[in-house]
Amino acid sequence: MADKTGKDEDKPKLHRIRITVTSTNLKAVERVCADYLANAKGLNLDVTGPRRLPVRTLRITTRKAPNGEGTNTWDKFEMRIYKRLINLRAYSESLRHVTSIPMDKGVDVEVTISDD
């Protein structure tokens, strides 16, 4: 049904969707991104990505000796965080089909939806 402005209210809206995949396991991130892309391309959606963001490396240097006595020896630990961005243009119904994949443990997925 059209209103005074001539717009059709019953027509579903096309949304811009940004999916952010984050994990410390690189293989898990790549697997989840490949599954998202396969689902989106199977539905003939407009997909860009995955865009690889720079790896964030968190480093901690600490003394091995708990009491400070002895030789000054140090342990170095680091954790790498991998992040990927996937952009879609889709309807809200098709988003459910794209995001219905099994997740690996330790993979964080954030979905942001905005109107065009």
mmCIF file of the C-alpha atoms, coordinates in Angstrom:
data_MODEL
# 
_entry.id   MODEL 
# 
loop_
_atom_site.group_PDB 
_atom_site.id 
_atom_site.type_symbol 
_atom_site.label_atom_id 
_atom_site.label_alt_id 
_atom_site.label_comp_id 
_atom_site.label_asym_id 
_atom_site.label_entity_id 
_atom_site.label_seq_id 
_atom_site.pdbx_PDB_ins_code 
_atom_site.Cartn_x 
_atom_site.Cartn_y 
_atom_site.Cartn_z 
_atom_site.occupancy 
_atom_site.B_iso_or_equiv 
_atom_site.pdbx_formal_charge 
_atom_site.auth_seq_id 
_atom_site.auth_comp_id 
_atom_site.auth_asym_id 
_atom_site.auth_atom_id 
_atom_site.pdbx_PDB_model_num 
ATOM 1   C CA . MET A 1 1   ? 0.000  0.000   0.000  1.00 0.00 ? 1   MET A CA 1 
ATOM 2   C CA . ALA A 1 2   ? 1.406  3.384   -0.969 1.00 0.00 ? 2   ALA A CA 1 
ATOM 3   C CA . ASP A 1 3   ? 1.271  6.382   1.344  1.00 0.00 ? 3   ASP A CA 1 
ATOM 4   C CA . LYS A 1 4   ? 1.272  10.114  0.455  1.00 0.00 ? 4   LYS A CA 1 
ATOM 5   C CA . THR A 1 5   ? 4.991  10.118  -0.390 1.00 0.00 ? 5   THR A CA 1 
ATOM 6   C CA . GLY A 1 6   ? 4.528  7.305   -2.911 1.00 0.00 ? 6   GLY A CA 1 
ATOM 7   C CA . LYS A 1 7   ? 6.672  4.792   -1.028 1.00 0.00 ? 7   LYS A CA 1 
ATOM 8   C CA . ASP A 1 8   ? 5.598  1.191   -0.743 1.00 0.00 ? 8   ASP A CA 1 
ATOM 9   C CA . GLU A 1 9   ? 5.387  0.103   2.935  1.00 0.00 ? 9   GLU A CA 1 
ATOM 10  C CA . ASP A 1 10  ? 4.952  -3.635  2.310  1.00 0.00 ? 10  ASP A CA 1 
ATOM 11  C CA . LYS A 1 11  ? 8.231  -3.978  0.450  1.00 0.00 ? 11  LYS A CA 1 
ATOM 12  C CA . PRO A 1 12  ? 10.980 -5.542  2.634  1.00 0.00 ? 12  PRO A CA 1 
ATOM 13  C CA . LYS A 1 13  ? 14.011 -3.354  3.296  1.00 0.00 ? 13  LYS A CA 1 
ATOM 14  C CA . LEU A 1 14  ? 17.478 -4.151  2.067  1.00 0.00 ? 14  LEU A CA 1 
ATOM 15  C CA . HIS A 1 15  ? 20.007 -3.944  4.928  1.00 0.00 ? 15  HIS A CA 1 
ATOM 16  C CA . ARG A 1 16  ? 23.750 -3.470  5.084  1.00 0.00 ? 16  ARG A CA 1 
ATOM 17  C CA . ILE A 1 17  ? 25.130 -6.198  7.330  1.00 0.00 ? 17  ILE A CA 1 
ATOM 18  C CA . ARG A 1 18  ? 28.645 -6.320  8.746  1.00 0.00 ? 18  ARG A CA 1 
ATOM 19  C CA . ILE A 1 19  ? 29.838 -9.589  10.288 1.00 0.00 ? 19  ILE A CA 1 
ATOM 20  C CA . THR A 1 20  ? 32.974 -9.397  12.446 1.00 0.00 ? 20  THR A CA 1 
ATOM 21  C CA . VAL A 1 21  ? 34.700 -12.709 13.236 1.00 0.00 ? 21  VAL A CA 1 
ATOM 22  C CA . THR A 1 22  ? 37.364 -12.698 15.986 1.00 0.00 ? 22  THR A CA 1 
ATOM 23  C CA . SER A 1 23  ? 39.436 -15.491 17.550 1.00 0.00 ? 23  SER A CA 1 
ATOM 24  C CA . THR A 1 24  ? 42.902 -16.491 18.683 1.00 0.00 ? 24  THR A CA 1 
ATOM 25  C CA . ASN A 1 25  ? 42.756 -19.550 16.390 1.00 0.00 ? 25  ASN A CA 1 
ATOM 26  C CA . LEU A 1 26  ? 43.472 -18.634 12.755 1.00 0.00 ? 26  LEU A CA 1 
ATOM 27  C CA . LYS A 1 27  ? 42.117 -21.862 11.248 1.00 0.00 ? 27  LYS A CA 1 
ATOM 28  C CA . ALA A 1 28  ? 38.816 -21.456 13.098 1.00 0.00 ? 28  ALA A CA 1 
ATOM 29  C CA . VAL A 1 29  ? 38.418 -17.877 11.839 1.00 0.00 ? 29  VAL A CA 1 
ATOM 30  C CA . GLU A 1 30  ? 39.095 -18.899 8.238  1.00 0.00 ? 30  GLU A CA 1 
ATOM 31  C CA . ARG A 1 31  ? 36.690 -21.871 8.508  1.00 0.00 ? 31  ARG A CA 1 
ATOM 32  C CA . VAL A 1 32  ? 33.839 -19.727 9.856  1.00 0.00 ? 32  VAL A CA 1 
ATOM 33  C CA . CYS A 1 33  ? 34.422 -17.057 7.176  1.00 0.00 ? 33  CYS A CA 1 
ATOM 34  C CA . ALA A 1 34  ? 34.392 -19.695 4.431  1.00 0.00 ? 34  ALA A CA 1 
ATOM 35  C CA . ASP A 1 35  ? 31.090 -21.081 5.765  1.00 0.00 ? 35  ASP A CA 1 
ATOM 36  C CA . TYR A 1 36  ? 29.528 -17.594 5.827  1.00 0.00 ? 36  TYR A CA 1 
ATOM 37  C CA . LEU A 1 37  ? 30.671 -16.909 2.271  1.00 0.00 ? 37  LEU A CA 1 
ATOM 38  C CA . ALA A 1 38  ? 29.384 -20.257 1.007  1.00 0.00 ? 38  ALA A CA 1 
ATOM 39  C CA . ASN A 1 39  ? 25.957 -19.646 2.585  1.00 0.00 ? 39  ASN A CA 1 
ATOM 40  C CA . ALA A 1 40  ? 25.761 -16.071 1.253  1.00 0.00 ? 40  ALA A CA 1 
ATOM 41  C CA . LYS A 1 41  ? 26.808 -16.997 -2.269 1.00 0.00 ? 41  LYS A CA 1 
ATOM 42  C CA . GLY A 1 42  ? 24.339 -19.889 -2.225 1.00 0.00 ? 42  GLY A CA 1 
ATOM 43  C CA . LEU A 1 43  ? 21.570 -17.317 -1.669 1.00 0.00 ? 43  LEU A CA 1 
ATOM 44  C CA . ASN A 1 44  ? 22.984 -14.991 -4.406 1.00 0.00 ? 44  ASN A CA 1 
ATOM 45  C CA . LEU A 1 45  ? 23.684 -12.127 -1.999 1.00 0.00 ? 45  LEU A CA 1 
ATOM 46  C CA . ASP A 1 46  ? 25.998 -9.178  -2.605 1.00 0.00 ? 46  ASP A CA 1 
ATOM 47  C CA . VAL A 1 47  ? 29.092 -10.105 -0.536 1.00 0.00 ? 47  VAL A CA 1 
ATOM 48  C CA . THR A 1 48  ? 32.426 -8.370  0.002  1.00 0.00 ? 48  THR A CA 1 
ATOM 49  C CA . GLY A 1 49  ? 35.173 -9.849  2.100  1.00 0.00 ? 49  GLY A CA 1 
ATOM 50  C CA . PRO A 1 50  ? 36.499 -11.367 4.180  1.00 0.00 ? 50  PRO A CA 1 
ATOM 51  C CA . ARG A 1 51  ? 38.663 -8.332  4.816  1.00 0.00 ? 51  ARG A CA 1 
ATOM 52  C CA . ARG A 1 52  ? 41.653 -9.277  6.918  1.00 0.00 ? 52  ARG A CA 1 
ATOM 53  C CA . LEU A 1 53  ? 42.395 -6.784  9.657  1.00 0.00 ? 53  LEU A CA 1 
ATOM 54  C CA . PRO A 1 54  ? 45.882 -6.505  11.191 1.00 0.00 ? 54  PRO A CA 1 
ATOM 55  C CA . VAL A 1 55  ? 46.760 -9.133  13.783 1.00 0.00 ? 55  VAL A CA 1 
ATOM 56  C CA . ARG A 1 56  ? 46.734 -7.764  17.317 1.00 0.00 ? 56  ARG A CA 1 
ATOM 57  C CA . THR A 1 57  ? 49.599 -9.221  19.336 1.00 0.00 ? 57  THR A CA 1 
ATOM 58  C CA . LEU A 1 58  ? 49.362 -8.958  23.113 1.00 0.00 ? 58  LEU A CA 1 
ATOM 59  C CA . ARG A 1 59  ? 52.730 -9.455  24.857 1.00 0.00 ? 59  ARG A CA 1 
ATOM 60  C CA . ILE A 1 60  ? 53.555 -10.014 28.524 1.00 0.00 ? 60  ILE A CA 1 
ATOM 61  C CA . THR A 1 61  ? 57.099 -10.232 29.886 1.00 0.00 ? 61  THR A CA 1 
ATOM 62  C CA . THR A 1 62  ? 57.476 -11.499 33.451 1.00 0.00 ? 62  THR A CA 1 
ATOM 63  C CA . ARG A 1 63  ? 60.232 -12.715 35.777 1.00 0.00 ? 63  ARG A CA 1 
ATOM 64  C CA . LYS A 1 64  ? 60.633 -16.483 36.191 1.00 0.00 ? 64  LYS A CA 1 
ATOM 65  C CA . ALA A 1 65  ? 61.726 -16.259 39.828 1.00 0.00 ? 65  ALA A CA 1 
ATOM 66  C CA . PRO A 1 66  ? 58.789 -15.400 42.110 1.00 0.00 ? 66  PRO A CA 1 
ATOM 67  C CA . ASN A 1 67  ? 60.882 -13.826 44.875 1.00 0.00 ? 67  ASN A CA 1 
ATOM 68  C CA . GLY A 1 68  ? 63.349 -11.764 42.817 1.00 0.00 ? 68  GLY A CA 1 
ATOM 69  C CA . GLU A 1 69  ? 66.417 -13.762 43.933 1.00 0.00 ? 69  GLU A CA 1 
ATOM 70  C CA . GLY A 1 70  ? 68.823 -15.442 41.575 1.00 0.00 ? 70  GLY A CA 1 
ATOM 71  C CA . THR A 1 71  ? 69.584 -14.780 37.945 1.00 0.00 ? 71  THR A CA 1 
ATOM 72  C CA . ASN A 1 72  ? 67.424 -12.291 36.120 1.00 0.00 ? 72  ASN A CA 1 
ATOM 73  C CA . THR A 1 73  ? 65.565 -14.675 33.815 1.00 0.00 ? 73  THR A CA 1 
ATOM 74  C CA . TRP A 1 74  ? 62.413 -13.701 32.002 1.00 0.00 ? 74  TRP A CA 1 
ATOM 75  C CA . ASP A 1 75  ? 59.458 -15.471 30.402 1.00 0.00 ? 75  ASP A CA 1 
ATOM 76  C CA . LYS A 1 76  ? 57.789 -13.934 27.365 1.00 0.00 ? 76  LYS A CA 1 
ATOM 77  C CA . PHE A 1 77  ? 54.185 -14.770 26.492 1.00 0.00 ? 77  PHE A CA 1 
ATOM 78  C CA . GLU A 1 78  ? 52.137 -13.555 23.570 1.00 0.00 ? 78  GLU A CA 1 
ATOM 79  C CA . MET A 1 79  ? 48.605 -14.011 22.307 1.00 0.00 ? 79  MET A CA 1 
ATOM 80  C CA . ARG A 1 80  ? 47.600 -13.229 18.719 1.00 0.00 ? 80  ARG A CA 1 
ATOM 81  C CA . ILE A 1 81  ? 44.060 -12.105 17.903 1.00 0.00 ? 81  ILE A CA 1 
ATOM 82  C CA . TYR A 1 82  ? 42.826 -12.557 14.323 1.00 0.00 ? 82  TYR A CA 1 
ATOM 83  C CA . LYS A 1 83  ? 39.922 -10.539 12.947 1.00 0.00 ? 83  LYS A CA 1 
ATOM 84  C CA . ARG A 1 84  ? 37.932 -10.666 9.692  1.00 0.00 ? 84  ARG A CA 1 
ATOM 85  C CA . LEU A 1 85  ? 35.149 -8.443  8.308  1.00 0.00 ? 85  LEU A CA 1 
ATOM 86  C CA . ILE A 1 86  ? 32.432 -9.605  5.910  1.00 0.00 ? 86  ILE A CA 1 
ATOM 87  C CA . ASN A 1 87  ? 29.968 -7.108  4.406  1.00 0.00 ? 87  ASN A CA 1 
ATOM 88  C CA . LEU A 1 88  ? 26.596 -8.179  3.009  1.00 0.00 ? 88  LEU A CA 1 
ATOM 89  C CA . ARG A 1 89  ? 23.588 -6.520  1.450  1.00 0.00 ? 89  ARG A CA 1 
ATOM 90  C CA . ALA A 1 90  ? 20.567 -8.655  2.247  1.00 0.00 ? 90  ALA A CA 1 
ATOM 91  C CA . TYR A 1 91  ? 17.046 -8.831  3.618  1.00 0.00 ? 91  TYR A CA 1 
ATOM 92  C CA . SER A 1 92  ? 16.529 -9.744  7.262  1.00 0.00 ? 92  SER A CA 1 
ATOM 93  C CA . GLU A 1 93  ? 14.995 -13.136 6.342  1.00 0.00 ? 93  GLU A CA 1 
ATOM 94  C CA . SER A 1 94  ? 18.058 -14.210 4.376  1.00 0.00 ? 94  SER A CA 1 
ATOM 95  C CA . LEU A 1 95  ? 20.349 -13.150 7.236  1.00 0.00 ? 95  LEU A CA 1 
ATOM 96  C CA . ARG A 1 96  ? 19.013 -16.011 9.359  1.00 0.00 ? 96  ARG A CA 1 
ATOM 97  C CA . HIS A 1 97  ? 20.006 -18.525 6.668  1.00 0.00 ? 97  HIS A CA 1 
ATOM 98  C CA . VAL A 1 98  ? 23.488 -17.060 6.293  1.00 0.00 ? 98  VAL A CA 1 
ATOM 99  C CA . THR A 1 99  ? 24.292 -17.002 10.016 1.00 0.00 ? 99  THR A CA 1 
ATOM 100 C CA . SER A 1 100 ? 22.916 -20.455 10.850 1.00 0.00 ? 100 SER A CA 1 
ATOM 101 C CA . ILE A 1 101 ? 26.234 -22.315 10.866 1.00 0.00 ? 101 ILE A CA 1 
ATOM 102 C CA . PRO A 1 102 ? 27.903 -24.262 13.674 1.00 0.00 ? 102 PRO A CA 1 
ATOM 103 C CA . MET A 1 103 ? 30.588 -22.248 15.485 1.00 0.00 ? 103 MET A CA 1 
ATOM 104 C CA . ASP A 1 104 ? 33.955 -23.455 16.677 1.00 0.00 ? 104 ASP A CA 1 
ATOM 105 C CA . LYS A 1 105 ? 34.836 -22.970 20.308 1.00 0.00 ? 105 LYS A CA 1 
ATOM 106 C CA . GLY A 1 106 ? 36.541 -19.648 20.990 1.00 0.00 ? 106 GLY A CA 1 
ATOM 107 C CA . VAL A 1 107 ? 35.216 -17.821 17.904 1.00 0.00 ? 107 VAL A CA 1 
ATOM 108 C CA . ASP A 1 108 ? 33.382 -14.542 18.551 1.00 0.00 ? 108 ASP A CA 1 
ATOM 109 C CA . VAL A 1 109 ? 30.938 -13.291 15.916 1.00 0.00 ? 109 VAL A CA 1 
ATOM 110 C CA . GLU A 1 110 ? 29.408 -9.823  15.973 1.00 0.00 ? 110 GLU A CA 1 
ATOM 111 C CA . VAL A 1 111 ? 26.616 -8.931  13.516 1.00 0.00 ? 111 VAL A CA 1 
ATOM 112 C CA . THR A 1 112 ? 25.828 -5.257  12.886 1.00 0.00 ? 112 THR A CA 1 
ATOM 113 C CA . ILE A 1 113 ? 22.758 -4.343  10.826 1.00 0.00 ? 113 ILE A CA 1 
ATOM 114 C CA . SER A 1 114 ? 22.128 -0.892  9.363  1.00 0.00 ? 114 SER A CA 1 
ATOM 115 C CA . ASP A 1 115 ? 19.501 0.387   6.940  1.00 0.00 ? 115 ASP A CA 1 
ATOM 116 C CA . ASP A 1 116 ? 20.414 1.718   3.528  1.00 0.00 ? 116 ASP A CA 1 
# 
